[in-house]
Amino acid sequence: MLSVMLFGRFVGESVLANKMLKFVDVNRETPEKRAAEARSEDFDEIYREYATEKAAEQSARCSQCGVPFCQSHCPLHNNIPDWLKATAEGRLEEAYEISQATNTFPEICGRICPQDRLCEGNCVIEQSGHGTVTIGAIEKYITDTAWQKGWVKPARPRVERAESVGIIGAGPAGMAAADALRRKGFQVTVYDRYDRAGGLLTYGIPGFKLEKDVVMRRVGQLEESGVTFKLNCDIGKDISFADLRASHAAILIGTGVYKTREIGGPGAGLPGVVQALDFLTASNKKSFGDTVADFENGVLNADGKDVVVIGGGDTAMDCVRTSIRQGATSVTCLYRRDKANMPGSMREVANAEEEGVVFDWLSAPKAFEGGDNGVTGVRAVRMRLGNPGPDGRRAPEEVDGSDYALKADLVIKALGFEPEDLPTLWDQPELGVTSWGTVRADFRTKQTAMPGVFAAGDIVRGASLVVWAIRDGREAADAIAAYIAQNASVAAE
């Protein structure tokens, strides 16, 4: 019997070796990327889809390591080795089931997650010099295939519950929580100030990274599941927070952070010096076919202009690449640190450089020139990296006498986002906030100082990644369900 068991184990391991561990023989190969000249003319996604055979081949490069660092460095702890193995073996529906078990929106994460800093950046075979497994592209392929095959189904809870939950914010945290709560049978209503759900997925991220039908498809699935969306609803104006709280057994705050960081200096208020989110929202609304007055009159339109974008994060990358597609004459990105120290994705920087964006590293604006008719230029200064600051990063310092001028008809400020003053906006002074203005919530339970009021996503952790918002939303849903169950148990006693 022992010999049979050992033989069976040997055969099983041999089969695994035949299907997987191909990283020595098979080179890393990403999906085809459209030529820069062609993709710069439209807002379509720039990467092609894997063919089935290519997805299986690239999945087979996984080493199936005993301690999967890709999984441990994923905020959702996705079971990446298992769905790679299933894909390599042609079991795509099973691969999708494994993928969606931990991720509410795997096709979105596959497109916009900075895999180079998370799962792929920690792939064991990458560390050994063989080139990482193309995890993000395979994740996208699996779920896109699942949609095409009809494997993605709306939630159908076994038992409908009477309790309702109100969610403020239809971004990734709010939608992830809505999906999880609906699957548990709760009645869910999502409130959002915008005319479409999705938050920054809809209006903040350009179509060349995330086509909008991908987001709207998920919104439609949630509606089919029984989630109610109340759009164009501004809490504190259209409905009070107190009334909302009285209408639901629990409330989740998932508003994100939309207040743009400002920049000072002479001329900062000139016409033509605009906020990144205003610029991106106008562009995305045009992609939906909406009429946008400030786009039509040129205020938020880069066509024919010399554009300067200030910032070095992913939002700045979205702005420079959107400007190229709108027909800008030139696009320059000013960032006060060097390329190695910028917070944005290196993949996005490379794409932007291919498309004609000029990066002016170690530079910062000092003033904006122009008059009543608008901005005409930026006075900038060269920077150098000095001693490390409190955050451990080397602090940028001005280089004396290094001022220079840049021509600019449009300046876009992409300096990051901060939380709005929710206690004041909603007339809820008891809603605790941190020194950064984010809502104070228990790390584990996501509950705020107000009973039955929870918070998740960027409004708690500050501007962060979509994948973290999804995780927070899912965890908040579990905490809300436990809170409601506990209250029901107490009421029954």
C-alpha positions in Angstrom: 0.0 0.0 0.0 2.8 2.4 0.9 4.6 1.8 -2.4 1.3 2.5 -4.3 0.9 5.8 -2.3 4.4 6.8 -3.0 4.1 6.0 -6.7 0.8 8.0 -6.8 2.5 11.0 -5.2 5.4 10.7 -7.6 3.1 10.6 -10.6 1.1 13.6 -9.2 4.2 15.6 -8.8 5.4 14.6 -12.3 2.1 15.8 -13.8 2.4 19.1 -11.9 6.0 19.5 -13.2 4.7 18.8 -16.7 2.1 21.5 -16.5 3.9 24.1 -14.3 7.4 25.3 -13.5 8.0 26.4 -17.1 9.7 29.6 -16.2 13.1 28.2 -17.3 11.9 27.2 -20.7 9.2 29.8 -21.4 10.1 33.5 -21.4 7.9 36.1 -19.9 5.6 37.6 -22.5 3.1 40.3 -21.9 0.0 40.9 -24.0 0.6 42.9 -27.2 0.8 46.6 -26.5 -0.7 48.9 -29.2 1.9 51.2 -30.9 2.2 54.5 -29.2 1.3 56.5 -32.4 -2.0 54.5 -32.7 -3.1 54.4 -29.1 -2.4 58.1 -28.6 -5.3 58.9 -30.9 -8.0 57.3 -28.8 -9.0 56.3 -25.3 -9.2 52.5 -25.9 -7.2 50.3 -23.6 -3.6 49.9 -24.8 -3.1 46.2 -24.1 -4.5 43.4 -26.2 -6.1 40.3 -24.7 -4.2 37.1 -24.2 -5.2 34.2 -26.5 -6.3 31.1 -24.5 -3.1 29.2 -25.4 -0.9 32.2 -24.5 -2.6 32.6 -21.1 -2.1 28.9 -20.3 1.5 29.1 -21.4 2.3 32.2 -19.3 0.4 30.7 -16.3 2.5 27.6 -16.5 5.6 29.7 -15.7 4.4 29.8 -12.1 6.8 28.0 -9.7 4.0 27.0 -7.3 6.3 28.0 -4.5 5.5 26.8 -0.9 5.4 30.4 0.4 3.7 32.4 -2.4 5.0 35.9 -1.9 2.7 37.1 -4.7 -0.3 36.2 -2.5 1.1 37.6 0.7 1.9 40.9 -1.0 -1.6 41.2 -2.5 -3.9 43.3 -0.2 -6.7 40.9 -0.9 -4.5 37.8 -0.4 -5.7 36.4 -3.7 -5.0 32.7 -4.2 -2.8 33.4 -7.2 -0.9 30.1 -7.5 -4.1 28.1 -7.6 -5.8 30.1 -10.3 -2.6 30.2 -12.3 -2.5 26.4 -12.1 -6.1 26.1 -13.1 -5.6 28.4 -16.1 -2.5 26.4 -17.2 -4.6 23.2 -17.1 -7.5 24.7 -19.0 -9.9 24.8 -16.1 -10.9 28.5 -16.6 -14.2 28.4 -14.9 -12.6 27.0 -11.8 -9.8 29.7 -12.1 -12.5 32.4 -12.2 -14.2 30.9 -9.1 -11.0 30.9 -7.2 -10.2 34.5 -8.3 -13.6 36.0 -7.4 -13.7 34.2 -4.1 -11.4 36.9 -2.6 -11.8 39.8 -5.1 -15.0 41.5 -5.9 -13.7 43.1 -9.1 -10.8 40.9 -10.5 -11.1 42.3 -14.0 -10.7 45.8 -12.7 -7.7 44.9 -10.5 -6.1 43.1 -13.4 -6.2 46.3 -15.4 -5.3 49.0 -12.9 -3.4 47.5 -9.9 0.3 48.4 -9.8 1.3 44.7 -10.0 4.9 45.8 -10.4 4.8 47.0 -6.8 2.6 44.2 -5.4 2.1 40.6 -6.6 4.4 40.6 -9.6 7.1 42.7 -7.9 7.4 40.0 -5.3 7.2 36.9 -7.6 9.9 34.4 -6.6 11.0 33.7 -10.2 11.4 37.5 -10.7 13.8 37.5 -7.8 15.8 34.7 -9.5 16.1 36.6 -12.7 13.6 34.7 -14.9 11.0 37.5 -15.2 7.8 37.6 -13.2 4.7 35.7 -14.1 2.3 38.1 -15.8 -0.3 37.9 -13.0 -2.3 41.0 -13.8 -2.8 40.2 -17.5 -3.9 36.6 -16.7 -6.3 37.9 -14.0 -7.9 40.2 -16.5 -8.1 37.4 -19.1 -9.7 34.9 -16.7 -12.5 37.3 -15.7 -13.1 38.8 -19.2 -13.5 35.2 -20.3 -15.9 34.5 -17.4 -18.1 37.5 -18.6 -18.1 36.2 -22.2 -19.0 32.7 -21.1 -21.8 33.8 -18.7 -20.1 32.5 -15.6 -20.4 35.8 -13.8 -23.8 35.8 -12.0 -25.6 38.3 -10.0 -25.9 37.6 -6.3 -28.9 35.5 -5.3 -29.0 35.2 -1.5 -30.6 32.1 -0.1 -32.4 34.1 2.6 -33.6 37.7 2.3 -33.2 39.7 5.4 -35.3 42.6 6.5 -32.4 44.8 7.8 -31.1 47.4 5.4 -27.7 49.0 5.1 -27.0 52.5 3.7 -23.7 53.0 1.9 -22.4 56.5 1.2 -20.2 56.4 -1.8 -20.4 54.3 -4.9 -16.7 53.9 -5.4 -14.7 50.6 -5.0 -15.1 50.4 -1.2 -18.8 51.1 -1.3 -19.5 48.7 -4.2 -17.4 45.9 -2.7 -19.3 46.2 0.5 -22.6 46.4 -1.3 -21.8 43.1 -3.2 -20.8 41.3 0.0 -23.8 42.5 2.0 -26.2 41.7 -0.7 -24.8 38.1 -0.9 -25.6 37.9 2.8 -29.2 38.8 2.1 -29.3 42.4 3.4 -31.2 45.2 1.7 -28.6 47.6 0.4 -28.9 51.2 -0.8 -25.9 53.1 -2.2 -26.0 56.9 -2.2 -23.6 58.9 -4.4 -23.4 62.6 -5.4 -22.4 61.8 -9.0 -24.7 60.8 -11.9 -23.0 57.5 -12.4 -21.8 54.9 -9.9 -18.2 53.8 -9.7 -16.4 56.8 -8.1 -12.9 57.3 -9.4 -13.2 54.1 -11.4 -15.8 55.9 -13.5 -14.6 59.6 -13.5 -11.0 59.5 -12.2 -9.3 56.8 -14.3 -9.1 57.3 -18.1 -10.5 54.7 -20.5 -7.1 53.8 -21.9 -6.5 52.1 -18.4 -10.0 51.1 -17.6 -12.7 51.2 -20.3 -15.9 52.5 -18.8 -18.1 49.6 -20.0 -16.1 47.4 -17.7 -17.2 49.5 -14.7 -20.8 49.9 -15.8 -21.0 46.1 -16.3 -20.2 45.6 -12.6 -22.7 48.3 -11.6 -25.4 46.6 -13.7 -24.6 43.3 -12.0 -25.0 44.8 -8.6 -28.4 46.3 -9.7 -29.4 42.8 -10.9 -28.4 41.5 -7.5 -30.9 43.9 -5.8 -28.6 46.7 -4.8 -30.4 50.1 -5.1 -28.4 53.1 -6.3 -29.5 56.6 -5.5 -27.4 58.9 -7.6 -27.2 62.7 -7.8 -27.7 62.5 -4.0 -25.5 64.7 -1.9 -25.6 63.8 1.8 -26.0 66.9 3.9 -27.9 68.7 1.1 -30.4 66.3 -0.5 -30.8 64.2 2.6 -29.4 64.7 6.1 -27.0 62.2 7.6 -29.4 61.9 10.6 -32.3 60.9 8.4 -30.1 58.4 6.6 -29.0 56.9 9.8 -32.6 56.6 11.0 -33.5 54.7 7.8 -31.0 51.9 8.0 -29.8 49.4 10.5 -26.2 50.4 9.8 -24.4 53.0 7.7 -21.1 52.6 5.8 -19.1 55.7 4.9 -17.1 55.0 1.7 -16.8 58.5 0.2 -13.2 58.4 -0.7 -11.1 61.5 -0.8 -11.9 64.1 -3.4 -10.5 67.4 -2.1 -7.5 68.3 -4.2 -4.3 69.5 -2.5 -3.6 73.1 -3.4 -0.4 74.8 -4.6 0.5 78.3 -3.7 2.7 80.9 -5.4 2.0 84.0 -7.5 -0.6 83.4 -10.3 -1.9 80.1 -8.8 -5.5 81.4 -9.3 -5.1 82.3 -13.0 -7.5 80.9 -15.6 -6.1 77.8 -17.1 -4.6 76.5 -13.8 -7.0 73.6 -13.1 -7.4 70.7 -10.8 -6.6 67.2 -12.0 -9.9 65.6 -11.0 -11.9 68.4 -12.8 -9.8 67.7 -16.0 -10.1 63.9 -15.8 -13.9 64.0 -15.0 -14.6 66.3 -18.0 -12.6 63.9 -20.3 -14.4 60.8 -18.9 -17.8 62.4 -19.3 -17.0 63.2 -22.9 -16.2 59.5 -23.3 -19.7 58.7 -22.1 -21.1 61.1 -24.8 -22.1 63.8 -22.3 -22.0 67.5 -23.1 -19.4 69.2 -20.9 -19.5 73.0 -21.1 -15.9 73.5 -19.8 -14.6 71.0 -22.3 -16.4 72.6 -25.2 -15.2 76.1 -24.3 -11.6 74.9 -23.9 -11.2 75.4 -20.1 -10.7 71.6 -19.5 -9.5 70.7 -23.0 -5.8 70.3 -23.9 -6.3 70.4 -27.6 -3.7 72.6 -29.3 -2.1 73.7 -26.0 1.2 73.5 -24.2 0.3 71.5 -21.1 2.3 71.4 -17.8 1.2 68.8 -15.2 2.5 69.2 -11.7 2.9 65.9 -9.7 4.4 62.5 -9.8 1.7 60.1 -8.9 -0.7 57.9 -10.9 -3.1 60.8 -11.2 -0.4 62.9 -12.8 0.3 60.0 -15.3 -3.4 59.9 -16.1 -3.4 63.6 -16.8 -0.4 63.7 -19.1 -1.6 60.7 -21.1 -5.1 62.2 -21.4 -3.6 65.5 -22.6 -1.7 63.6 -25.4 -4.9 62.0 -26.5 -6.8 65.3 -26.5 -4.3 66.7 -29.0 -1.9 68.8 -26.8 0.9 70.5 -28.7 3.3 69.5 -25.9 3.0 67.9 -22.5 5.6 68.3 -19.7 5.4 66.7 -16.3 7.1 68.6 -13.4 8.1 66.5 -10.4 10.2 67.7 -7.5 12.1 64.4 -6.9 13.9 62.1 -9.4 12.5 59.2 -11.4 13.5 56.6 -8.8 11.6 58.4 -6.0 8.3 59.1 -7.8 5.2 57.5 -6.3 3.6 56.6 -9.6 3.9 53.3 -11.4 7.0 52.9 -13.5 4.9 51.1 -16.1 2.8 54.2 -16.5 5.9 56.4 -16.8 7.2 54.2 -19.5 3.9 54.3 -21.4 3.8 58.1 -21.1 7.3 58.5 -22.4 6.5 56.3 -25.4 3.5 58.5 -26.1 5.6 61.7 -26.2 5.4 63.1 -22.6 8.5 65.0 -21.4 9.4 64.5 -17.8 11.2 67.3 -16.0 12.6 65.5 -12.9 13.8 67.4 -9.9 11.8 70.5 -10.8 9.1 72.4 -9.0 6.9 75.5 -9.9 7.5 78.8 -8.2 5.0 81.0 -9.9 2.5 81.0 -12.8 2.6 83.8 -15.4 -0.2 85.3 -17.4 -3.2 87.6 -17.0 -6.9 87.8 -17.2 -6.9 85.8 -20.4 -5.2 82.9 -18.8 -1.9 81.3 -17.9 0.9 81.7 -20.3 3.8 80.0 -18.5 5.3 78.5 -15.4 8.4 79.7 -13.6 10.1 76.7 -12.2 13.2 75.9 -10.2 15.6 73.0 -10.2 15.7 70.8 -7.1 18.1 68.4 -5.5 17.5 65.7 -2.9 18.8 66.6 0.5 18.8 64.7 3.8 16.0 62.3 4.7 12.9 63.9 6.3 10.6 62.5 9.0 9.1 60.0 6.5 12.6 58.6 5.6 12.5 60.1 2.1 15.2 62.5 1.0 13.7 66.0 1.1 13.8 68.1 -2.1 15.6 71.4 -1.8 15.8 74.3 -4.2 19.0 74.9 -6.2 19.9 78.6 -5.9 19.8 80.5 -9.1 18.3 77.7 -11.1 15.0 79.4 -12.1 13.8 78.8 -15.6 10.6 79.3 -17.6 8.2 76.9 -19.3 5.5 77.9 -21.8 2.0 76.7 -20.7 -1.5 77.4 -21.9 -2.9 74.8 -19.5 -1.5 73.8 -16.1 -2.9 70.8 -14.3 -2.4 70.4 -10.5 -2.1 66.7 -9.7 -0.7 66.9 -6.1 -2.9 64.3 -4.5 -6.2 64.3 -2.6 -7.4 65.0 0.9 -10.6 64.2 2.8 -13.4 66.7 3.0 -14.6 67.9 6.4 -17.4 65.4 6.8 -18.4 66.3 10.4 -19.0 69.9 9.2 -20.6 69.0 5.9 -23.0 66.5 7.5 -23.5 68.4 10.8 -22.2 65.5 12.7 -19.5 66.8 15.1 -19.4 63.5 17.0 -18.0 61.8 13.9 -14.4 61.6 14.9 -11.6 62.4 12.5 -7.8 62.0 12.7 -5.3 64.9 12.5 -5.2 64.2 8.7 -9.0 64.7 8.5 -9.7 61.1 7.7 -12.6 59.4 9.5 -11.4 57.6 12.6 -12.6 54.0 12.6 -11.5 50.9 14.4 -8.9 49.1 12.4 -10.6 45.7 12.8 -14.3 46.4 13.0 -14.3 49.5 10.8 -16.8 51.1 13.2 -16.6 54.8 14.0 -17.3 56.5 17.3 -21.0 56.5 16.3 -22.8 53.2 17.0 -23.8 51.5 13.8 -21.8 53.8 11.6 -18.8 52.3 9.8 -16.2 53.6 7.4 -13.9 52.0 4.9 -11.5 52.8 2.0 -9.7 56.1 1.3 -11.8 58.1 3.7 -10.1 56.1 6.5 -6.7 55.3 5.2 -6.1 58.3 3.0 -5.6 58.3 -0.8 -4.6 54.8 -1.6 -5.0 51.9 -4.1 -8.3 50.6 -5.4 -7.3 47.1 -4.2 -7.1 48.3 -0.6 -10.5 49.9 -0.9 -12.0 46.6 -2.1 -10.4 44.8 0.8 -11.7 47.4 3.3 -15.2 47.3 1.8 -15.4 43.5 2.1 -14.1 43.6 5.7 -16.6 46.3 6.5 -19.4 44.2 5.2 -18.5 41.3 7.5 -18.3 43.7 10.5 -21.7 45.2 9.6 -23.2 41.8 9.4 -21.8 40.9 12.8 -23.0 44.2 14.3 -26.6 43.6 13.0 -26.6 40.0 14.2 -25.4 41.1 17.7 -28.1 43.8 17.9 -30.8 41.2 16.8 -29.6 38.8 19.5 -29.7 41.5 22.2 -33.2 42.5 21.1 -34.4 38.9 21.2 -33.3 38.4 24.8 
